[in-house]
Amino acid sequence: MPDSIQSIRDESVMPMIDASHKAFERDLDVLLQSHYREWVAYHGDERLGFAASQTALYAECLRRGLRDDEFVVRSIEPLLPDEEIVFPADS
């Protein structure tokens, strides 16, 4: 893929992925109480659903027409210190 096309794609995808991770971290305390050790999918700020397996959520997101770089699937477990995602300061 030419660099210019990849750059455009990265600029449009990364905000969605960043928003997905931020939404997961924002919701994590509540998710731990109600869905511990399950899997959750996010598309930006939108929580898409829960499942017992990562594979089931990937399949559901793809069935909805999302590309694999448009959503995040996370295990609902406490974050370890080295797993915390650091986001750049909003400008």
VEXGU-102627 format. One record per residue: residue number from 1; x, y, z of N, C-alpha, C in turn; residue in one letter. Coordinates in Angstrom, 3 decimals. Layout:
residues N
NUM X Y Z X Y Z X Y Z A
...
end
This chain:
residues 91
1 0.854 -1.177 0.000 0.000 0.000 0.000 0.899 1.239 0.000 M
2 0.660 2.208 -0.911 1.476 3.428 -0.926 1.392 4.152 0.418 P
3 2.499 4.820 0.761 2.567 5.516 2.056 1.430 6.506 2.247 D
4 1.067 7.247 1.202 0.017 8.254 1.356 -1.325 7.625 1.686 S
5 -1.634 6.484 1.070 -2.890 5.791 1.369 -2.854 5.234 2.784 I
6 -1.743 4.621 3.182 -1.604 4.095 4.540 -1.745 5.214 5.558 Q
7 -1.160 6.365 5.283 -1.243 7.495 6.198 -2.691 7.951 6.379 S
8 -3.436 8.057 5.273 -4.845 8.440 5.358 -5.618 7.409 6.158 I
9 -5.367 6.134 5.911 -6.066 5.065 6.631 -5.750 5.131 8.120 R
10 -4.463 5.311 8.479 -4.072 5.383 9.886 -4.740 6.557 10.585 D
11 -4.814 7.699 9.919 -5.418 8.874 10.525 -6.901 8.673 10.795 E
12 -7.585 7.904 9.958 -9.018 7.698 10.162 -9.300 6.561 11.137 S
13 -8.426 5.578 11.214 -8.648 4.412 12.072 -8.212 4.671 13.505 V
14 -7.079 5.276 13.695 -6.535 5.426 15.043 -7.475 6.159 15.995 M
15 -8.156 7.215 15.594 -9.086 7.839 16.542 -10.178 6.872 16.999 P
16 -10.649 6.011 16.115 -11.687 5.037 16.482 -11.134 4.020 17.478 M
17 -9.946 3.530 17.228 -9.324 2.557 18.136 -9.026 3.220 19.476 I
18 -8.481 4.425 19.446 -8.214 5.153 20.694 -9.503 5.356 21.490 D
19 -10.566 5.768 20.800 -11.851 5.977 21.476 -12.368 4.671 22.071 A
20 -12.152 3.566 21.374 -12.594 2.256 21.873 -11.870 1.890 23.162 S
21 -10.559 2.080 23.168 -9.781 1.775 24.378 -10.177 2.690 25.539 H
22 -10.391 3.965 25.244 -10.798 4.904 26.295 -12.159 4.520 26.879 K
23 -13.087 4.122 26.023 -14.413 3.716 26.501 -14.301 2.475 27.383 A
24 -13.474 1.524 26.975 -13.275 0.317 27.786 -12.731 0.687 29.161 F
25 -11.691 1.506 29.189 -11.104 1.881 30.476 -12.085 2.677 31.327 E
26 -12.880 3.524 30.695 -13.897 4.308 31.414 -14.920 3.378 32.076 R
27 -15.320 2.338 31.378 -16.369 1.429 31.843 -15.861 0.266 32.689 D
28 -14.550 0.090 32.773 -13.990 -1.129 33.346 -14.496 -1.438 34.757 L
29 -14.572 -0.475 35.638 -15.014 -0.765 37.011 -16.406 -1.391 37.039 D
30 -17.308 -0.865 36.244 -18.671 -1.407 36.190 -18.658 -2.780 35.515 V
31 -17.882 -2.920 34.449 -17.819 -4.205 33.740 -17.273 -5.308 34.646 L
32 -16.309 -4.970 35.481 -15.740 -5.970 36.396 -16.790 -6.506 37.363 L
33 -17.740 -5.678 37.730 -18.778 -6.102 38.664 -19.831 -6.986 38.001 Q
34 -20.100 -6.759 36.731 -21.210 -7.463 36.082 -20.802 -8.477 35.013 S
35 -19.571 -8.382 34.491 -19.172 -9.254 33.382 -17.724 -9.744 33.514 H
36 -17.273 -9.924 34.742 -15.885 -10.346 34.980 -15.545 -11.605 34.194 Y
37 -14.392 -11.569 33.516 -13.831 -12.682 32.733 -14.610 -12.981 31.453 R
38 -15.529 -12.110 31.075 -16.162 -12.213 29.761 -15.369 -11.332 28.798 E
39 -15.837 -11.240 27.576 -15.227 -10.397 26.561 -16.216 -9.312 26.177 W
40 -15.694 -8.131 25.811 -16.528 -7.006 25.396 -15.929 -6.412 24.125 V
41 -16.794 -5.903 23.254 -16.347 -5.251 22.021 -16.806 -3.803 22.021 A
42 -15.933 -2.928 21.542 -16.245 -1.510 21.399 -15.918 -1.053 19.981 Y
43 -16.769 -0.186 19.478 -16.548 0.521 18.214 -16.612 1.996 18.581 H
44 -15.436 2.568 18.814 -15.403 3.928 19.344 -15.998 3.937 20.740 G
45 -16.905 4.848 20.993 -17.535 4.974 22.300 -18.699 3.992 22.482 D
46 -19.052 3.288 21.423 -20.203 2.383 21.465 -19.796 0.978 21.903 E
47 -20.430 0.501 22.957 -20.216 -0.878 23.395 -21.112 -1.759 22.534 R
48 -20.499 -2.708 21.826 -21.234 -3.547 20.879 -21.834 -4.788 21.513 L
49 -21.225 -5.291 22.563 -21.783 -6.468 23.212 -20.760 -7.258 23.996 G
50 -21.265 -8.341 24.590 -20.470 -9.227 25.433 -20.552 -10.645 24.873 F
51 -19.542 -11.444 25.181 -19.566 -12.861 24.809 -18.615 -13.615 25.726 A
52 -18.786 -14.927 25.724 -17.914 -15.781 26.527 -16.561 -15.987 25.849 A
53 -16.488 -15.694 24.543 -15.216 -15.891 23.840 -14.888 -14.696 22.954 S
54 -13.608 -14.490 22.777 -13.115 -13.438 21.903 -13.546 -13.719 20.459 Q
55 -13.470 -14.959 20.055 -13.825 -15.356 18.696 -15.272 -15.006 18.363 T
56 -16.175 -15.248 19.296 -17.593 -14.952 19.059 -17.803 -13.455 18.824 A
57 -17.105 -12.624 19.569 -17.265 -11.179 19.385 -16.657 -10.711 18.073 L
58 -15.499 -11.245 17.708 -14.923 -10.894 16.412 -15.897 -11.255 15.299 Y
59 -16.460 -12.444 15.364 -17.411 -12.878 14.336 -18.619 -11.954 14.274 A
60 -19.135 -11.543 15.421 -20.296 -10.652 15.458 -19.956 -9.291 14.859 E
61 -18.797 -8.744 15.200 -18.396 -7.443 14.659 -18.219 -7.516 13.142 C
62 -17.610 -8.567 12.658 -17.431 -8.728 11.219 -18.778 -8.942 10.527 L
63 -19.688 -9.667 11.176 -21.029 -9.877 10.626 -21.759 -8.543 10.474 R
64 -21.482 -7.607 11.387 -22.109 -6.281 11.327 -21.503 -5.389 10.243 R
65 -20.473 -5.898 9.597 -19.855 -5.141 8.515 -18.670 -4.294 8.926 G
66 -18.214 -4.437 10.160 -17.045 -3.687 10.613 -15.776 -4.376 10.122 L
67 -14.779 -3.575 9.770 -13.464 -4.125 9.442 -12.754 -4.435 10.755 R
68 -11.781 -5.326 10.697 -11.095 -5.716 11.924 -10.251 -4.593 12.538 D
69 -10.072 -3.492 11.814 -9.340 -2.364 12.383 -10.279 -1.247 12.837 D
70 -11.575 -1.560 12.958 -12.561 -0.561 13.379 -13.158 -0.851 14.754 E
71 -12.724 -1.910 15.395 -13.277 -2.258 16.702 -12.193 -2.875 17.566 F
72 -12.485 -2.926 18.854 -11.569 -3.491 19.846 -12.338 -4.521 20.648 V
73 -11.730 -5.675 20.871 -12.290 -6.720 21.724 -11.337 -6.890 22.895 V
74 -11.870 -6.771 24.104 -11.043 -6.836 25.309 -11.613 -7.829 26.304 R
75 -10.722 -8.442 27.044 -11.102 -9.306 28.153 -11.401 -8.412 29.359 S
76 -12.468 -8.732 30.057 -12.863 -7.920 31.211 -12.166 -8.471 32.444 I
77 -10.999 -7.908 32.686 -10.155 -8.256 33.825 -9.453 -6.987 34.266 E
78 -9.019 -6.934 35.518 -8.289 -5.740 35.959 -7.037 -5.535 35.098 P
79 -6.729 -4.278 34.821 -5.524 -3.962 34.064 -4.308 -4.112 34.957 L
80 -3.256 -4.642 34.400 -1.976 -4.658 35.083 -1.304 -3.318 34.796 L
81 -0.425 -2.851 35.683 0.184 -1.530 35.472 0.818 -1.355 34.095 P
82 1.475 -2.388 33.570 2.113 -2.241 32.265 1.121 -2.371 31.108 D
83 -0.144 -2.673 31.378 -1.166 -2.769 30.343 -1.923 -1.465 30.150 E
84 -1.758 -0.537 31.063 -2.498 0.702 30.951 -2.128 1.420 29.668 E
85 -3.111 1.926 28.990 -2.897 2.608 27.734 -2.702 4.080 28.014 I
86 -1.649 4.642 27.494 -1.358 6.060 27.678 -1.758 6.785 26.407 V
87 -2.606 7.769 26.542 -3.065 8.541 25.403 -2.405 9.904 25.426 F
88 -2.115 10.427 24.241 -1.554 11.781 24.211 -2.540 12.787 24.779 P
89 -2.034 13.850 25.351 -2.901 14.892 25.903 -3.720 15.496 24.786 A
90 -5.011 15.731 25.065 -5.871 16.361 24.073 -5.409 17.797 23.866 D
91 -5.327 18.176 22.600 -4.886 19.541 22.272 -6.056 20.445 22.077 S
end
